[in-house]
């Protein structure tokens, strides 16, 4: 696709390098929005983003490594939303089971607000012909095989993605 063609669709190139629940949303939301607008979209899944291409997703919230996570969490079951539960950082990072609880509450809040799940967004991306490229180097480093991932993705290296991204109107690392 050449940028000199004025009739060519816009092109979005994304890099997804994180696989936690909160970091899984941005690439899939951006990809499906652009795809629905008629853009060509490619996502390069690398490092910890690569498991987002596994058939069964096990994304979780992780406050560790996410210092911007609010100390008060205004999410949870209907009726409890709007109550800010003050949660000290020490609890968020050291109490066994907290990540599982936070994940359950966040998923429930998203569902209550009508936000699609990561699985639903990924399926929409497939239906919108979003090009999903799994990083070959990351596969080699972490010991993944092609059969570990959904059939709709392709496997390629940095050069594969860069060829695609070179003609992109928008390139984002999310």
TORPA-4810 file (N, C-alpha, C, O; in nm, 3 decimals):
<nodes>
NODE_1_0.085_-0.117_0.000_0.000_0.000_0.000_0.090_0.123_0.000_0.181_0.134_0.082_X
NODE_2_0.065_0.211_-0.087_0.147_0.330_-0.099_0.074_0.452_-0.045_-0.045_0.470_-0.069_X
NODE_3_0.147_0.534_0.029_0.086_0.656_0.082_0.051_0.754_-0.029_-0.028_0.846_-0.008_X
NODE_4_0.108_0.735_-0.147_0.080_0.827_-0.257_-0.059_0.803_-0.318_-0.108_0.887_-0.393_X
NODE_5_-0.122_0.692_-0.285_-0.256_0.662_-0.334_-0.357_0.733_-0.244_-0.377_0.692_-0.130_X
NODE_6_-0.423_0.839_-0.293_-0.516_0.915_-0.207_-0.640_0.836_-0.169_-0.710_0.873_-0.075_X
NODE_7_-0.668_0.727_-0.239_-0.786_0.646_-0.208_-0.755_0.531_-0.113_-0.845_0.457_-0.073_X
NODE_8_-0.628_0.516_-0.078_-0.590_0.407_0.012_-0.646_0.431_0.151_-0.650_0.546_0.197_X
NODE_9_-0.690_0.325_0.220_-0.740_0.345_0.357_-0.625_0.386_0.449_-0.509_0.359_0.422_X
NODE_10_-0.662_0.453_0.557_-0.561_0.486_0.658_-0.512_0.355_0.718_-0.580_0.253_0.714_X
NODE_11_-0.391_0.361_0.775_-0.329_0.242_0.830_-0.278_0.271_0.970_-0.213_0.373_0.994_X
NODE_12_-0.309_0.180_1.063_-0.267_0.190_1.203_-0.174_0.074_1.235_-0.205_-0.041_1.205_X
NODE_13_-0.060_0.105_1.297_0.035_0.003_1.341_0.052_0.015_1.492_0.090_0.121_1.543_X
NODE_14_0.024_-0.092_1.564_0.032_-0.094_1.710_0.133_-0.197_1.758_0.150_-0.301_1.695_X
NODE_15_0.199_-0.167_1.867_0.283_-0.265_1.936_0.221_-0.290_2.072_0.201_-0.196_2.150_X
NODE_16_0.191_-0.416_2.103_0.135_-0.456_2.232_0.241_-0.537_2.305_0.273_-0.649_2.265_X
NODE_17_0.296_-0.481_2.412_0.405_-0.548_2.483_0.370_-0.588_2.626_0.454_-0.639_2.699_X
NODE_18_0.245_-0.565_2.665_0.203_-0.600_2.800_0.074_-0.681_2.793_-0.009_-0.658_2.705_X
NODE_19_0.058_-0.775_2.885_-0.057_-0.864_2.878_-0.146_-0.864_3.000_-0.228_-0.954_3.017_X
NODE_20_-0.134_-0.763_3.086_-0.225_-0.756_3.200_-0.361_-0.706_3.149_-0.371_-0.652_3.039_X
NODE_21_-0.463_-0.723_3.230_-0.598_-0.685_3.189_-0.605_-0.538_3.147_-0.662_-0.505_3.043_X
NODE_22_-0.546_-0.450_3.227_-0.553_-0.307_3.196_-0.472_-0.272_3.071_-0.509_-0.178_3.001_X
NODE_23_-0.366_-0.343_3.042_-0.285_-0.314_2.923_-0.332_-0.390_2.800_-0.286_-0.361_2.690_X
NODE_24_-0.421_-0.486_2.816_-0.474_-0.559_2.701_-0.582_-0.478_2.630_-0.602_-0.494_2.510_X
NODE_25_-0.650_-0.392_2.702_-0.758_-0.315_2.642_-0.712_-0.215_2.536_-0.770_-0.215_2.427_X
NODE_26_-0.611_-0.132_2.560_-0.578_-0.028_2.461_-0.552_-0.079_2.319_-0.610_-0.023_2.225_X
NODE_27_-0.468_-0.180_2.297_-0.447_-0.220_2.158_-0.572_-0.275_2.090_-0.596_-0.249_1.972_X
NODE_28_-0.653_-0.350_2.165_-0.773_-0.407_2.104_-0.882_-0.301_2.083_-0.953_-0.306_1.982_X
NODE_29_-0.895_-0.206_2.173_-0.993_-0.098_2.154_-0.953_-0.013_2.034_-1.035_0.017_1.948_X
NODE_30_-0.826_0.027_2.029_-0.780_0.109_1.917_-0.792_0.033_1.785_-0.834_0.090_1.684_X
NODE_31_-0.755_-0.094_1.786_-0.759_-0.174_1.663_-0.901_-0.191_1.612_-0.926_-0.177_1.492_X
NODE_32_-0.995_-0.221_1.701_-1.133_-0.243_1.656_-1.199_-0.111_1.615_-1.279_-0.108_1.522_X
NODE_33_-1.166_-0.003_1.684_-1.222_0.127_1.644_-1.171_0.165_1.505_-1.250_0.204_1.419_X
NODE_34_-1.041_0.153_1.483_-0.985_0.186_1.352_-1.039_0.091_1.244_-1.072_0.135_1.134_X
NODE_35_-1.047_-0.037_1.275_-1.100_-0.134_1.179_-1.244_-0.102_1.142_-1.282_-0.113_1.025_X
NODE_36_-1.324_-0.063_1.241_-1.464_-0.027_1.215_-1.474_0.100_1.130_-1.574_0.121_1.062_X
NODE_37_-1.371_0.183_1.133_-1.367_0.305_1.052_-1.311_0.279_0.912_-1.295_0.372_0.833_X
NODE_38_-1.280_0.151_0.883_-1.230_0.117_0.751_-1.079_0.125_0.737_-1.026_0.114_0.626_X
NODE_39_-1.008_0.143_0.847_-0.862_0.148_0.842_-0.805_0.007_0.833_-0.868_-0.090_0.876_X
NODE_40_-0.686_-0.004_0.776_-0.607_-0.127_0.787_-0.537_-0.121_0.922_-0.486_-0.016_0.962_X
NODE_41_-0.533_-0.234_0.992_-0.474_-0.235_1.126_-0.383_-0.355_1.141_-0.417_-0.466_1.099_X
NODE_42_-0.266_-0.332_1.201_-0.175_-0.439_1.236_-0.127_-0.421_1.378_-0.090_-0.311_1.419_X
NODE_43_-0.128_-0.532_1.455_-0.077_-0.528_1.593_0.039_-0.627_1.602_0.026_-0.743_1.562_X
NODE_44_0.150_-0.581_1.655_0.267_-0.665_1.680_0.268_-0.698_1.829_0.285_-0.610_1.913_X
NODE_45_0.249_-0.826_1.863_0.244_-0.872_2.001_0.382_-0.924_2.039_0.430_-1.022_1.982_X
NODE_46_0.445_-0.858_2.134_0.580_-0.894_2.172_0.594_-0.899_2.324_0.511_-0.843_2.397_X
NODE_47_0.696_-0.963_2.370_0.724_-0.982_2.512_0.597_-1.025_2.587_0.536_-1.125_2.549_X
NODE_48_0.556_-0.953_2.689_0.445_-1.000_2.772_0.309_-0.977_2.707_0.207_-1.020_2.762_X
NODE_49_0.306_-0.911_2.593_0.182_-0.897_2.516_0.152_-1.020_2.432_0.038_-1.041_2.391_X
NODE_50_0.254_-1.102_2.406_0.237_-1.220_2.321_0.128_-1.316_2.372_0.054_-1.370_2.290_X
NODE_51_0.116_-1.341_2.502_0.009_-1.431_2.549_-0.133_-1.385_2.516_-0.228_-1.463_2.531_X
NODE_52_-0.151_-1.261_2.471_-0.284_-1.217_2.429_-0.329_-1.288_2.302_-0.444_-1.275_2.260_X
NODE_53_-0.240_-1.363_2.241_-0.274_-1.442_2.122_-0.302_-1.588_2.155_-0.329_-1.668_2.065_X
NODE_54_-0.297_-1.625_2.282_-0.328_-1.762_2.322_-0.480_-1.784_2.313_-0.556_-1.689_2.333_X
NODE_55_-0.523_-1.905_2.283_-0.668_-1.930_2.271_-0.746_-1.897_2.398_-0.856_-1.842_2.390_X
NODE_56_-0.692_-1.929_2.514_-0.758_-1.900_2.641_-0.679_-1.788_2.708_-0.559_-1.801_2.733_X
NODE_57_-0.749_-1.678_2.736_-0.683_-1.563_2.798_-0.698_-1.569_2.949_-0.804_-1.602_3.001_X
NODE_58_-0.590_-1.535_3.018_-0.591_-1.534_3.165_-0.541_-1.399_3.217_-0.462_-1.393_3.312_X
NODE_59_-0.587_-1.292_3.154_-0.542_-1.159_3.193_-0.589_-1.125_3.333_-0.700_-1.159_3.373_X
NODE_60_-0.502_-1.058_3.407_-0.534_-1.014_3.542_-0.489_-0.870_3.561_-0.402_-0.821_3.490_X
NODE_61_-0.550_-0.805_3.658_-0.504_-0.674_3.701_-0.381_-0.698_3.788_-0.378_-0.792_3.867_X
NODE_62_-0.283_-0.614_3.773_-0.169_-0.623_3.861_-0.127_-0.485_3.909_-0.070_-0.407_3.831_X
NODE_63_-0.154_-0.453_4.034_-0.114_-0.323_4.085_0.037_-0.310_4.097_0.090_-0.199_4.098_X
NODE_64_0.107_-0.423_4.107_0.252_-0.418_4.111_0.299_-0.375_3.973_0.260_-0.434_3.873_X
NODE_65_0.381_-0.275_3.968_0.426_-0.225_3.840_0.328_-0.129_3.776_0.350_-0.084_3.663_X
NODE_66_0.220_-0.098_3.845_0.124_0.000_3.796_0.102_0.103_3.906_-0.002_0.104_3.971_X
NODE_67_0.200_0.192_3.925_0.190_0.288_4.035_0.075_0.387_4.019_0.038_0.454_4.115_X
NODE_68_0.019_0.398_3.900_-0.091_0.491_3.879_-0.226_0.431_3.918_-0.327_0.500_3.914_X
NODE_69_-0.228_0.303_3.956_-0.355_0.242_3.996_-0.405_0.317_4.119_-0.331_0.339_4.214_X
NODE_70_-0.533_0.357_4.115_-0.583_0.440_4.226_-0.579_0.366_4.359_-0.601_0.245_4.366_X
NODE_71_-0.549_0.442_4.463_-0.550_0.384_4.598_-0.694_0.359_4.643_-0.718_0.281_4.735_X
NODE_72_-0.789_0.427_4.577_-0.930_0.402_4.602_-0.985_0.344_4.473_-0.965_0.401_4.366_X
NODE_73_-1.052_0.232_4.483_-1.098_0.165_4.362_-1.249_0.178_4.350_-1.323_0.110_4.421_X
NODE_74_-1.297_0.265_4.260_-1.441_0.288_4.245_-1.504_0.187_4.148_-1.574_0.227_4.055_X
NODE_75_-1.480_0.060_4.170_-1.542_-0.038_4.083_-1.587_-0.158_4.165_-1.550_-0.173_4.282_X
NODE_76_-1.665_-0.241_4.103_-1.714_-0.360_4.170_-1.856_-0.389_4.128_-1.903_-0.336_4.028_X
NODE_77_-1.926_-0.472_4.203_-2.063_-0.509_4.169_-2.156_-0.389_4.169_-2.132_-0.290_4.239_X
NODE_78_-2.261_-0.399_4.088_-2.362_-0.292_4.082_-2.410_-0.265_4.224_-2.432_-0.357_4.302_X
NODE_79_-2.425_-0.140_4.256_-2.466_-0.104_4.392_-2.347_-0.063_4.477_-2.362_0.017_4.570_X
NODE_80_-2.230_-0.117_4.447_-2.110_-0.080_4.522_-2.025_0.018_4.443_-1.931_0.076_4.497_X
NODE_81_-2.059_0.038_4.314_-1.982_0.132_4.234_-2.006_0.271_4.287_-2.118_0.299_4.331_X
NODE_82_-1.916_0.354_4.288_-1.934_0.487_4.344_-1.887_0.491_4.489_-1.868_0.599_4.545_X
NODE_83_-1.870_0.374_4.548_-1.809_0.370_4.682_-1.659_0.356_4.658_-1.615_0.260_4.594_X
NODE_84_-1.585_0.448_4.708_-1.440_0.439_4.695_-1.386_0.368_4.817_-1.393_0.419_4.929_X
NODE_85_-1.332_0.250_4.795_-1.275_0.173_4.903_-1.128_0.210_4.913_-1.051_0.173_4.824_X
NODE_86_-1.085_0.280_5.017_-0.944_0.315_5.028_-0.861_0.189_5.055_-0.885_0.116_5.151_X
NODE_87_-0.765_0.165_4.969_-0.684_0.045_4.979_-0.537_0.085_4.981_-0.487_0.135_4.880_X
NODE_88_-0.468_0.065_5.091_-0.327_0.101_5.096_-0.245_0.021_4.995_-0.275_-0.095_4.967_X
NODE_89_-0.142_0.084_4.940_-0.056_0.018_4.841_0.000_-0.113_4.897_0.017_-0.210_4.823_X
NODE_90_0.030_-0.117_5.028_0.085_-0.238_5.087_-0.013_-0.355_5.071_0.028_-0.467_5.044_X
NODE_91_-0.141_-0.328_5.089_-0.243_-0.433_5.073_-0.249_-0.477_4.927_-0.256_-0.596_4.896_X
NODE_92_-0.245_-0.377_4.838_-0.257_-0.407_4.695_-0.143_-0.497_4.646_-0.162_-0.578_4.555_X
NODE_93_-0.028_-0.484_4.706_0.087_-0.559_4.656_0.122_-0.681_4.739_0.194_-0.769_4.690_X
NODE_94_0.074_-0.691_4.863_0.121_-0.799_4.950_0.015_-0.897_4.999_0.050_-1.003_5.052_X
NODE_95_-0.109_-0.865_4.984_-0.213_-0.955_5.034_-0.242_-1.063_4.931_-0.278_-1.033_4.817_X
NODE_96_-0.226_-1.189_4.970_-0.254_-1.298_4.875_-0.399_-1.291_4.827_-0.491_-1.271_4.907_X
NODE_97_-0.419_-1.307_4.699_-0.552_-1.308_4.641_-0.603_-1.171_4.601_-0.710_-1.160_4.541_X
NODE_98_-0.529_-1.065_4.633_-0.578_-0.931_4.599_-0.588_-0.912_4.448_-0.685_-0.855_4.399_X
NODE_99_-0.488_-0.960_4.374_-0.492_-0.945_4.227_-0.616_-1.014_4.170_-0.681_-0.960_4.081_X
NODE_100_-0.647_-1.132_4.221_-0.765_-1.204_4.172_-0.892_-1.126_4.204_-0.982_-1.117_4.121_X
NODE_101_-0.900_-1.071_4.324_-1.017_-0.992_4.362_-1.028_-0.867_4.275_-1.136_-0.837_4.223_X
NODE_102_-0.918_-0.795_4.259_-0.919_-0.673_4.177_-0.957_-0.706_4.033_-1.029_-0.630_3.969_X
NODE_103_-0.908_-0.819_3.982_-0.941_-0.861_3.845_-1.090_-0.889_3.833_-1.154_-0.842_3.738_X
NODE_104_-1.146_-0.963_3.926_-1.289_-0.995_3.924_-1.372_-0.868_3.930_-1.469_-0.853_3.855_X
NODE_105_-1.337_-0.777_4.019_-1.412_-0.653_4.033_-1.403_-0.567_3.908_-1.502_-0.508_3.865_X
NODE_106_-1.284_-0.558_3.849_-1.269_-0.477_3.728_-1.347_-0.537_3.612_-1.413_-0.465_3.538_X
NODE_107_-1.340_-0.668_3.595_-1.415_-0.733_3.487_-1.565_-0.712_3.506_-1.638_-0.690_3.410_X
NODE_108_-1.610_-0.720_3.631_-1.753_-0.700_3.661_-1.794_-0.557_3.630_-1.902_-0.534_3.576_X
NODE_109_-1.709_-0.462_3.665_-1.739_-0.322_3.637_-1.747_-0.299_3.486_-1.840_-0.233_3.439_X
NODE_110_-1.652_-0.352_3.411_-1.654_-0.337_3.265_-1.783_-0.395_3.209_-1.847_-0.334_3.123_X
NODE_111_-1.820_-0.514_3.257_-1.943_-0.577_3.210_-2.064_-0.490_3.244_-2.152_-0.470_3.160_X
NODE_112_-2.069_-0.439_3.367_-2.181_-0.353_3.409_-2.191_-0.227_3.324_-2.300_-0.176_3.301_X
NODE_113_-2.079_-0.178_3.276_-2.075_-0.056_3.196_-2.089_-0.085_3.046_-2.084_0.007_2.965_X
NODE_114_-2.107_-0.211_3.012_-2.126_-0.246_2.871_-1.998_-0.249_2.789_-2.003_-0.242_2.666_X
NODE_115_-1.883_-0.258_2.855_-1.755_-0.264_2.785_-1.728_-0.409_2.746_-1.742_-0.500_2.829_X
NODE_116_-1.692_-0.430_2.623_-1.662_-0.565_2.574_-1.543_-0.623_2.650_-1.454_-0.550_2.694_X
NODE_117_-1.543_-0.754_2.664_-1.428_-0.822_2.727_-1.312_-0.826_2.627_-1.329_-0.800_2.508_X
NODE_118_-1.195_-0.859_2.678_-1.078_-0.874_2.591_-1.105_-0.981_2.485_-1.070_-0.964_2.368_X
NODE_119_-1.166_-1.090_2.525_-1.198_-1.198_2.430_-1.291_-1.148_2.320_-1.272_-1.179_2.203_X
NODE_120_-1.392_-1.070_2.359_-1.485_-1.015_2.260_-1.416_-0.917_2.167_-1.439_-0.918_2.046_X
NODE_121_-1.332_-0.832_2.223_-1.258_-0.736_2.140_-1.164_-0.808_2.043_-1.152_-0.769_1.927_X
NODE_122_-1.098_-0.911_2.091_-1.008_-0.986_2.003_-1.087_-1.051_1.890_-1.042_-1.050_1.776_X
NODE_123_-1.203_-1.107_1.920_-1.286_-1.167_1.816_-1.333_-1.062_1.715_-1.336_-1.088_1.595_X
NODE_124_-1.369_-0.943_1.765_-1.406_-0.833_1.674_-1.289_-0.798_1.584_-1.306_-0.774_1.464_X
NODE_125_-1.168_-0.795_1.642_-1.048_-0.763_1.563_-1.030_-0.866_1.452_-0.996_-0.831_1.339_X
NODE_126_-1.052_-0.992_1.483_-1.042_-1.098_1.382_-1.145_-1.074_1.271_-1.112_-1.081_1.153_X
NODE_127_-1.268_-1.045_1.310_-1.375_-1.022_1.212_-1.350_-0.897_1.127_-1.398_-0.888_1.015_X
NODE_128_-1.275_-0.801_1.181_-1.242_-0.678_1.108_-1.111_-0.692_1.029_-1.060_-0.593_0.976_X
NODE_129_-1.059_-0.813_1.021_-0.935_-0.842_0.948_-0.814_-0.766_1.001_-0.726_-0.728_0.924_X
NODE_130_-0.810_-0.745_1.132_-0.692_-0.686_1.193_-0.578_-0.789_1.181_-0.595_-0.906_1.213_X
NODE_131_-0.466_-0.743_1.136_-0.348_-0.829_1.122_-0.282_-0.839_1.258_-0.236_-0.739_1.313_X
NODE_132_-0.276_-0.960_1.313_-0.216_-0.983_1.445_-0.088_-1.064_1.425_-0.092_-1.179_1.380_X
NODE_133_0.024_-1.001_1.458_0.156_-1.061_1.434_0.219_-1.096_1.569_0.243_-1.008_1.651_X
NODE_134_0.245_-1.224_1.591_0.315_-1.268_1.710_0.465_-1.264_1.686_0.512_-1.308_1.582_X
NODE_135_0.538_-1.212_1.781_0.683_-1.193_1.767_0.758_-1.326_1.775_0.754_-1.395_1.877_X
NODE_136_0.826_-1.359_1.667_0.902_-1.485_1.660_1.013_-1.489_1.766_1.032_-1.592_1.830_X
NODE_137_1.085_-1.378_1.784_1.194_-1.376_1.882_1.141_-1.402_2.023_1.201_-1.477_2.099_X
NODE_138_1.028_-1.339_2.057_0.969_-1.360_2.189_0.928_-1.505_2.205_0.946_-1.564_2.312_X
NODE_139_0.873_-1.564_2.100_0.837_-1.706_2.105_0.959_-1.791_2.136_0.955_-1.880_2.220_X
NODE_140_1.068_-1.763_2.066_1.191_-1.839_2.087_1.245_-1.821_2.229_1.285_-1.918_2.293_X
NODE_141_1.245_-1.697_2.277_1.298_-1.668_2.410_1.216_-1.736_2.519_1.272_-1.792_2.613_X
NODE_142_1.082_-1.730_2.507_0.995_-1.785_2.611_0.950_-1.929_2.586_0.876_-1.985_2.666_X
NODE_143_0.995_-1.989_2.477_0.966_-2.130_2.451_0.826_-2.159_2.399_0.775_-2.269_2.417_X
NODE_144_0.763_-2.061_2.334_0.632_-2.085_2.274_0.646_-2.153_2.139_0.749_-2.143_2.073_X
NODE_145_0.539_-2.223_2.098_0.531_-2.285_1.966_0.413_-2.223_1.891_0.324_-2.164_1.953_X
NODE_146_0.412_-2.235_1.761_0.303_-2.180_1.679_0.167_-2.229_1.726_0.071_-2.153_1.730_X
NODE_147_0.159_-2.356_1.762_0.031_-2.414_1.802_-0.019_-2.363_1.938_-0.130_-2.395_1.978_X
NODE_148_0.062_-2.283_2.007_0.019_-2.224_2.133_-0.075_-2.104_2.113_-0.132_-2.054_2.209_X
NODE_149_-0.091_-2.059_1.988_-0.163_-1.936_1.960_-0.283_-1.959_1.868_-0.293_-2.062_1.802_X
NODE_150_-0.372_-1.861_1.866_-0.490_-1.870_1.781_-0.448_-1.882_1.634_-0.345_-1.828_1.594_X
NODE_151_-0.526_-1.952_1.557_-0.492_-1.976_1.417_-0.496_-1.849_1.333_-0.431_-1.841_1.228_X
NODE_152_-0.571_-1.749_1.378_-0.588_-1.626_1.300_-0.465_-1.534_1.304_-0.456_-1.440_1.226_X
NODE_153_-0.372_-1.561_1.393_-0.254_-1.474_1.400_-0.146_-1.528_1.306_-0.148_-1.644_1.265_X
NODE_154_-0.053_-1.441_1.273_0.064_-1.482_1.197_0.186_-1.465_1.286_0.181_-1.394_1.386_X
NODE_155_0.292_-1.529_1.250_0.416_-1.520_1.327_0.519_-1.449_1.239_0.535_-1.482_1.122_X
NODE_156_0.587_-1.352_1.298_0.687_-1.278_1.223_0.781_-1.206_1.318_0.755_-1.195_1.437_X
NODE_157_0.887_-1.158_1.263_0.984_-1.085_1.342_0.964_-0.935_1.331_0.866_-0.888_1.274_X
NODE_158_1.058_-0.863_1.387_1.051_-0.717_1.385_1.045_-0.665_1.241_0.973_-0.569_1.214_X
NODE_159_1.118_-0.728_1.150_1.118_-0.682_1.011_0.979_-0.695_0.948_0.938_-0.609_0.870_X
NODE_160_0.907_-0.800_0.982_0.770_-0.817_0.932_0.683_-0.700_0.975_0.609_-0.643_0.894_X
NODE_161_0.691_-0.665_1.103_0.611_-0.554_1.153_0.658_-0.421_1.095_0.575_-0.337_1.058_X
NODE_162_0.788_-0.401_1.087_0.839_-0.274_1.036_0.799_-0.250_0.890_0.772_-0.137_0.851_X
NODE_163_0.795_-0.358_0.811_0.747_-0.344_0.673_0.605_-0.290_0.671_0.571_-0.202_0.592_X
NODE_164_0.521_-0.344_0.760_0.382_-0.298_0.770_0.378_-0.155_0.823_0.309_-0.070_0.766_X
NODE_165_0.450_-0.128_0.930_0.445_0.002_0.997_0.503_0.114_0.912_0.467_0.230_0.930_X
NODE_166_0.593_0.082_0.820_0.657_0.185_0.738_0.555_0.265_0.658_0.577_0.383_0.631_X
NODE_167_0.445_0.204_0.622_0.342_0.273_0.544_0.222_0.314_0.628_0.118_0.354_0.574_X
NODE_168_0.234_0.306_0.761_0.122_0.340_0.849_0.111_0.490_0.867_0.210_0.563_0.874_X
NODE_169_-0.013_0.534_0.875_-0.041_0.675_0.902_-0.021_0.705_1.050_0.020_0.815_1.088_X
NODE_170_-0.049_0.604_1.134_-0.037_0.618_1.280_0.037_0.496_1.332_0.002_0.382_1.300_X
NODE_171_0.140_0.520_1.413_0.214_0.412_1.479_0.212_0.439_1.629_0.246_0.548_1.673_X
NODE_172_0.172_0.338_1.706_0.162_0.354_1.851_0.222_0.236_1.925_0.207_0.121_1.884_X
NODE_173_0.289_0.266_2.033_0.339_0.164_2.125_0.249_0.173_2.249_0.260_0.266_2.328_X
NODE_174_0.161_0.075_2.265_0.066_0.080_2.378_0.084_-0.037_2.469_0.013_-0.049_2.569_X
</nodes>
